[in-house]
């Protein structure tokens, strides 16, 4: 397998994480002495990934300063600057695509507020074996919104169980709902296929691509995992990740 690279989504406004995000980016929220950003950079390093793009918008200068002062925590960090307008996850990836123009290996994408011990090496190996356009980390946890997969673990749609809204990308005899974990592995060939412009989410992008391209699930149910989305999740994160 060609050497993987990575992107960490760190541009969000962190509105659920107030009051911290009134003065700081959520990426620099501290869990047991280390910021979320540092923890994810070190997580990627554990799997040999040190070429990382970080997108920034909210208090971008603080993230850039932290990266510079800590010399990227040992990784080669590139900044994708979205200070003019936050582009959401899909728009953020499209803006950063030029960083991966010479990349042949897979690109790992992770939300900065996700902490996990998911075996990324196994996920990369699965991606290499199956060779889909993208592999999405999923689990059987309870949430309000799910990706839907067919019996072959291929992405087929999306469902909001609270509102009943469904979006179907491809017909299937059965639809298995799995919670998306905010961790994905993409083939760089996906980047030129992104047709949307401006601000859009990766969910919408995947549902569009899934109509014609194979996008697969990687189930990591049983791994330690937490979305550090709200201040009250910090204490739980500190228990899970000492």
Rosetta blueprint (number, residue, H / E / L):
1 X L
2 X L
3 X L
4 X L
5 X E
6 X E
7 X E
8 X E
9 X E
10 X L
11 X L
12 X L
13 X L
14 X L
15 X H
16 X H
17 X H
18 X L
19 X L
20 X H
21 X H
22 X H
23 X L
24 X L
25 X L
26 X H
27 X H
28 X H
29 X L
30 X E
31 X E
32 X L
33 X L
34 X E
35 X E
36 X H
37 X H
38 X H
39 X H
40 X H
41 X H
42 X H
43 X H
44 X H
45 X H
46 X H
47 X L
48 X L
49 X L
50 X L
51 X E
52 X E
53 X E
54 X E
55 X E
56 X E
57 X L
58 X L
59 X L
60 X H
61 X H
62 X H
63 X H
64 X H
65 X H
66 X H
67 X H
68 X H
69 X H
70 X L
71 X H
72 X H
73 X H
74 X H
75 X L
76 X E
77 X E
78 X E
79 X E
80 X E
81 X E
82 X L
83 X L
84 X L
85 X L
86 X L
87 X L
88 X H
89 X H
90 X H
91 X H
92 X H
93 X H
94 X H
95 X H
96 X H
97 X H
98 X H
99 X H
100 X H
101 X L
102 X L
103 X L
104 X L
105 X L
106 X L
107 X E
108 X E
109 X E
110 X E
111 X E
112 X L
113 X L
114 X E
115 X E
116 X E
117 X L
118 X L
119 X L
120 X H
121 X H
122 X H
123 X H
124 X H
125 X H
126 X H
127 X H
128 X H
129 X H
130 X H
131 X L
132 X L
133 X L
134 X E
135 X E
136 X E
137 X E
138 X E
139 X E
140 X L
141 X L
142 X L
143 X L
144 X L
145 X E
146 X E
147 X E
148 X E
149 X E
150 X L
151 X L
152 X L
153 X L
154 X E
155 X E
156 X E
157 X E
158 X E
159 X E
160 X E
161 X L
162 X L
163 X L
164 X L
165 X L
166 X E
167 X E
168 X E
169 X L
170 X L
171 X L
172 X L
173 X L
174 X L
175 X L
176 X E
177 X E
178 X E
179 X E
180 X E
181 X E
182 X E
183 X E
184 X E
185 X E
186 X E
187 X L
188 X H
189 X H
190 X H
191 X H
192 X H
193 X H
194 X L
195 X L
196 X L
197 X L
198 X L
199 X L
200 X L
201 X L
202 X H
203 X H
204 X H
205 X H
206 X H
207 X H
208 X H
209 X H
210 X L
211 X L
212 X L
213 X L
214 X L
215 X E
216 X E
217 X E
218 X E
219 X E
220 X L
221 X L
222 X L
223 X L
224 X L
225 X E
226 X E
227 X E
228 X L
229 X L
230 X L
231 X H
232 X H
233 X H
234 X H
235 X H
236 X H
237 X H
238 X H
239 X H
240 X H
241 X L
242 X L
